Amino acid sequence: MIINFTAYQLKKFEDIAKKIKQFPEQYLNFDSVSDFYKAAWLEEFPQGTTWIATGLDNGAEDFYALIEYKYYFIKIQKNHLVRVEYGMR
């Protein structure tokens, strides 16, 4: 049996993205950008995933994050509404 490692990792990324989109309250509860970088669920992503975040610090209420793996991405925007978008470039 041959396992396509890349396809497996992309599926893993997509599965996590779907969970974040479906249950944002379980994943996006941060008081600071530092809290985002400490989130245990970030370690669930495939090795090689990168992420950046901005907002929340210095009294800001808006939060923005971009998580990328190969050509997949998750964009998270949280202010008075939560918006989670994922897809491929």
CNS distance restraints for C-alpha pairs under 8 A (distance, minus, plus):
assign (resid   3 and name CA) (resid   8 and name CA) 7.88 0.50 0.50
assign (resid   4 and name CA) (resid   8 and name CA) 6.27 0.50 0.50
assign (resid   5 and name CA) (resid   9 and name CA) 6.23 0.50 0.50
assign (resid   6 and name CA) (resid  10 and name CA) 6.17 0.50 0.50
assign (resid   7 and name CA) (resid  11 and name CA) 6.09 0.50 0.50
assign (resid   8 and name CA) (resid  12 and name CA) 6.20 0.50 0.50
assign (resid   9 and name CA) (resid  13 and name CA) 6.27 0.50 0.50
assign (resid   9 and name CA) (resid  46 and name CA) 5.73 0.50 0.50
assign (resid  10 and name CA) (resid  14 and name CA) 6.19 0.50 0.50
assign (resid  10 and name CA) (resid  46 and name CA) 7.89 0.50 0.50
assign (resid  10 and name CA) (resid  69 and name CA) 7.67 0.50 0.50
assign (resid  10 and name CA) (resid  72 and name CA) 7.59 0.50 0.50
assign (resid  11 and name CA) (resid  15 and name CA) 6.04 0.50 0.50
assign (resid  12 and name CA) (resid  16 and name CA) 6.40 0.50 0.50
assign (resid  12 and name CA) (resid  45 and name CA) 6.94 0.50 0.50
assign (resid  12 and name CA) (resid  46 and name CA) 6.92 0.50 0.50
assign (resid  13 and name CA) (resid  17 and name CA) 6.25 0.50 0.50
assign (resid  13 and name CA) (resid  45 and name CA) 5.77 0.50 0.50
assign (resid  13 and name CA) (resid  46 and name CA) 6.54 0.50 0.50
assign (resid  13 and name CA) (resid  69 and name CA) 7.39 0.50 0.50
assign (resid  13 and name CA) (resid  72 and name CA) 7.85 0.50 0.50
assign (resid  14 and name CA) (resid  18 and name CA) 6.19 0.50 0.50
assign (resid  14 and name CA) (resid  72 and name CA) 7.97 0.50 0.50
assign (resid  15 and name CA) (resid  19 and name CA) 6.41 0.50 0.50
assign (resid  16 and name CA) (resid  20 and name CA) 6.26 0.50 0.50
assign (resid  16 and name CA) (resid  44 and name CA) 7.77 0.50 0.50
assign (resid  16 and name CA) (resid  45 and name CA) 7.28 0.50 0.50
assign (resid  17 and name CA) (resid  21 and name CA) 6.19 0.50 0.50
assign (resid  17 and name CA) (resid  74 and name CA) 6.58 0.50 0.50
assign (resid  17 and name CA) (resid  86 and name CA) 6.61 0.50 0.50
assign (resid  18 and name CA) (resid  22 and name CA) 6.02 0.50 0.50
assign (resid  19 and name CA) (resid  23 and name CA) 5.82 0.50 0.50
assign (resid  19 and name CA) (resid  24 and name CA) 7.69 0.50 0.50
assign (resid  20 and name CA) (resid  24 and name CA) 4.99 0.50 0.50
assign (resid  20 and name CA) (resid  26 and name CA) 7.66 0.50 0.50
assign (resid  20 and name CA) (resid  27 and name CA) 6.11 0.50 0.50
assign (resid  20 and name CA) (resid  84 and name CA) 7.47 0.50 0.50
assign (resid  21 and name CA) (resid  83 and name CA) 7.98 0.50 0.50
assign (resid  21 and name CA) (resid  84 and name CA) 5.46 0.50 0.50
assign (resid  21 and name CA) (resid  85 and name CA) 7.41 0.50 0.50
assign (resid  23 and name CA) (resid  27 and name CA) 7.04 0.50 0.50
assign (resid  24 and name CA) (resid  28 and name CA) 5.53 0.50 0.50
assign (resid  24 and name CA) (resid  82 and name CA) 7.56 0.50 0.50
assign (resid  25 and name CA) (resid  29 and name CA) 6.20 0.50 0.50
assign (resid  27 and name CA) (resid  41 and name CA) 7.63 0.50 0.50
assign (resid  28 and name CA) (resid  36 and name CA) 7.88 0.50 0.50
assign (resid  30 and name CA) (resid  35 and name CA) 5.60 0.50 0.50
assign (resid  30 and name CA) (resid  36 and name CA) 6.22 0.50 0.50
assign (resid  31 and name CA) (resid  35 and name CA) 6.53 0.50 0.50
assign (resid  31 and name CA) (resid  56 and name CA) 6.62 0.50 0.50
assign (resid  32 and name CA) (resid  36 and name CA) 6.95 0.50 0.50
assign (resid  32 and name CA) (resid  55 and name CA) 7.62 0.50 0.50
assign (resid  32 and name CA) (resid  56 and name CA) 5.08 0.50 0.50
assign (resid  32 and name CA) (resid  57 and name CA) 5.43 0.50 0.50
assign (resid  33 and name CA) (resid  37 and name CA) 6.63 0.50 0.50
assign (resid  33 and name CA) (resid  53 and name CA) 6.39 0.50 0.50
assign (resid  33 and name CA) (resid  54 and name CA) 6.25 0.50 0.50
assign (resid  33 and name CA) (resid  55 and name CA) 6.53 0.50 0.50
assign (resid  33 and name CA) (resid  56 and name CA) 6.08 0.50 0.50
assign (resid  33 and name CA) (resid  57 and name CA) 6.44 0.50 0.50
assign (resid  33 and name CA) (resid  63 and name CA) 7.83 0.50 0.50
assign (resid  34 and name CA) (resid  38 and name CA) 6.38 0.50 0.50
assign (resid  35 and name CA) (resid  39 and name CA) 6.26 0.50 0.50
assign (resid  36 and name CA) (resid  53 and name CA) 7.52 0.50 0.50
assign (resid  37 and name CA) (resid  42 and name CA) 7.82 0.50 0.50
assign (resid  39 and name CA) (resid  43 and name CA) 8.00 0.50 0.50
assign (resid  40 and name CA) (resid  44 and name CA) 7.65 0.50 0.50
assign (resid  41 and name CA) (resid  45 and name CA) 7.60 0.50 0.50
assign (resid  45 and name CA) (resid  49 and name CA) 6.39 0.50 0.50
assign (resid  46 and name CA) (resid  69 and name CA) 7.62 0.50 0.50
assign (resid  48 and name CA) (resid  69 and name CA) 6.54 0.50 0.50
assign (resid  49 and name CA) (resid  67 and name CA) 7.01 0.50 0.50
assign (resid  49 and name CA) (resid  68 and name CA) 5.58 0.50 0.50
assign (resid  49 and name CA) (resid  69 and name CA) 4.54 0.50 0.50
assign (resid  49 and name CA) (resid  70 and name CA) 7.62 0.50 0.50
assign (resid  50 and name CA) (resid  67 and name CA) 5.71 0.50 0.50
assign (resid  50 and name CA) (resid  68 and name CA) 5.30 0.50 0.50
assign (resid  50 and name CA) (resid  69 and name CA) 6.53 0.50 0.50
assign (resid  51 and name CA) (resid  65 and name CA) 7.02 0.50 0.50
assign (resid  51 and name CA) (resid  66 and name CA) 5.54 0.50 0.50
assign (resid  51 and name CA) (resid  67 and name CA) 4.26 0.50 0.50
assign (resid  51 and name CA) (resid  68 and name CA) 6.29 0.50 0.50
assign (resid  52 and name CA) (resid  65 and name CA) 5.55 0.50 0.50
assign (resid  52 and name CA) (resid  66 and name CA) 5.45 0.50 0.50
assign (resid  52 and name CA) (resid  67 and name CA) 6.65 0.50 0.50
assign (resid  53 and name CA) (resid  63 and name CA) 7.32 0.50 0.50
assign (resid  53 and name CA) (resid  64 and name CA) 5.57 0.50 0.50
assign (resid  53 and name CA) (resid  65 and name CA) 4.15 0.50 0.50
assign (resid  53 and name CA) (resid  66 and name CA) 6.51 0.50 0.50
assign (resid  54 and name CA) (resid  63 and name CA) 5.95 0.50 0.50
assign (resid  54 and name CA) (resid  64 and name CA) 5.38 0.50 0.50
assign (resid  54 and name CA) (resid  65 and name CA) 6.48 0.50 0.50
assign (resid  55 and name CA) (resid  60 and name CA) 5.92 0.50 0.50
assign (resid  55 and name CA) (resid  61 and name CA) 7.00 0.50 0.50
assign (resid  55 and name CA) (resid  62 and name CA) 5.43 0.50 0.50
assign (resid  55 and name CA) (resid  63 and name CA) 4.51 0.50 0.50
assign (resid  55 and name CA) (resid  64 and name CA) 6.29 0.50 0.50
assign (resid  56 and name CA) (resid  60 and name CA) 4.38 0.50 0.50
assign (resid  56 and name CA) (resid  61 and name CA) 5.09 0.50 0.50
assign (resid  56 and name CA) (resid  62 and name CA) 5.72 0.50 0.50
assign (resid  56 and name CA) (resid  63 and name CA) 5.66 0.50 0.50
assign (resid  61 and name CA) (resid  79 and name CA) 6.06 0.50 0.50
assign (resid  62 and name CA) (resid  77 and name CA) 7.45 0.50 0.50
assign (resid  62 and name CA) (resid  78 and name CA) 5.67 0.50 0.50
assign (resid  62 and name CA) (resid  79 and name CA) 4.46 0.50 0.50
assign (resid  62 and name CA) (resid  80 and name CA) 7.95 0.50 0.50
assign (resid  63 and name CA) (resid  76 and name CA) 7.74 0.50 0.50
assign (resid  63 and name CA) (resid  77 and name CA) 5.73 0.50 0.50
assign (resid  63 and name CA) (resid  78 and name CA) 4.96 0.50 0.50
assign (resid  63 and name CA) (resid  79 and name CA) 6.38 0.50 0.50
assign (resid  64 and name CA) (resid  75 and name CA) 7.49 0.50 0.50
assign (resid  64 and name CA) (resid  76 and name CA) 5.50 0.50 0.50
assign (resid  64 and name CA) (resid  77 and name CA) 4.55 0.50 0.50
assign (resid  64 and name CA) (resid  78 and name CA) 6.38 0.50 0.50
assign (resid  65 and name CA) (resid  74 and name CA) 7.97 0.50 0.50
assign (resid  65 and name CA) (resid  75 and name CA) 5.90 0.50 0.50
assign (resid  65 and name CA) (resid  76 and name CA) 5.04 0.50 0.50
assign (resid  65 and name CA) (resid  77 and name CA) 6.66 0.50 0.50
assign (resid  66 and name CA) (resid  73 and name CA) 6.99 0.50 0.50
assign (resid  66 and name CA) (resid  74 and name CA) 5.76 0.50 0.50
assign (resid  66 and name CA) (resid  75 and name CA) 4.75 0.50 0.50
assign (resid  66 and name CA) (resid  76 and name CA) 6.40 0.50 0.50
assign (resid  67 and name CA) (resid  73 and name CA) 5.58 0.50 0.50
assign (resid  67 and name CA) (resid  74 and name CA) 5.08 0.50 0.50
assign (resid  67 and name CA) (resid  75 and name CA) 6.61 0.50 0.50
assign (resid  68 and name CA) (resid  72 and name CA) 5.73 0.50 0.50
assign (resid  68 and name CA) (resid  73 and name CA) 4.38 0.50 0.50
assign (resid  68 and name CA) (resid  74 and name CA) 6.46 0.50 0.50
assign (resid  69 and name CA) (resid  73 and name CA) 6.40 0.50 0.50
assign (resid  71 and name CA) (resid  88 and name CA) 5.45 0.50 0.50
assign (resid  71 and name CA) (resid  89 and name CA) 5.39 0.50 0.50
assign (resid  72 and name CA) (resid  86 and name CA) 7.33 0.50 0.50
assign (resid  72 and name CA) (resid  87 and name CA) 5.66 0.50 0.50
assign (resid  72 and name CA) (resid  88 and name CA) 4.39 0.50 0.50
assign (resid  72 and name CA) (resid  89 and name CA) 6.42 0.50 0.50
assign (resid  73 and name CA) (resid  86 and name CA) 5.43 0.50 0.50
assign (resid  73 and name CA) (resid  87 and name CA) 5.62 0.50 0.50
assign (resid  73 and name CA) (resid  88 and name CA) 6.15 0.50 0.50
assign (resid  73 and name CA) (resid  89 and name CA) 7.55 0.50 0.50
assign (resid  74 and name CA) (resid  84 and name CA) 6.96 0.50 0.50
assign (resid  74 and name CA) (resid  85 and name CA) 5.61 0.50 0.50
assign (resid  74 and name CA) (resid  86 and name CA) 4.21 0.50 0.50
assign (resid  74 and name CA) (resid  87 and name CA) 6.78 0.50 0.50
assign (resid  75 and name CA) (resid  83 and name CA) 7.93 0.50 0.50
assign (resid  75 and name CA) (resid  84 and name CA) 5.75 0.50 0.50
assign (resid  75 and name CA) (resid  85 and name CA) 5.12 0.50 0.50
assign (resid  75 and name CA) (resid  86 and name CA) 6.19 0.50 0.50
assign (resid  76 and name CA) (resid  82 and name CA) 7.47 0.50 0.50
assign (resid  76 and name CA) (resid  83 and name CA) 5.81 0.50 0.50
assign (resid  76 and name CA) (resid  84 and name CA) 4.64 0.50 0.50
assign (resid  76 and name CA) (resid  85 and name CA) 6.54 0.50 0.50
assign (resid  77 and name CA) (resid  81 and name CA) 7.97 0.50 0.50
assign (resid  77 and name CA) (resid  82 and name CA) 5.86 0.50 0.50
assign (resid  77 and name CA) (resid  83 and name CA) 5.11 0.50 0.50
assign (resid  77 and name CA) (resid  84 and name CA) 6.50 0.50 0.50
assign (resid  78 and name CA) (resid  82 and name CA) 4.41 0.50 0.50
assign (resid  78 and name CA) (resid  83 and name CA) 6.26 0.50 0.50
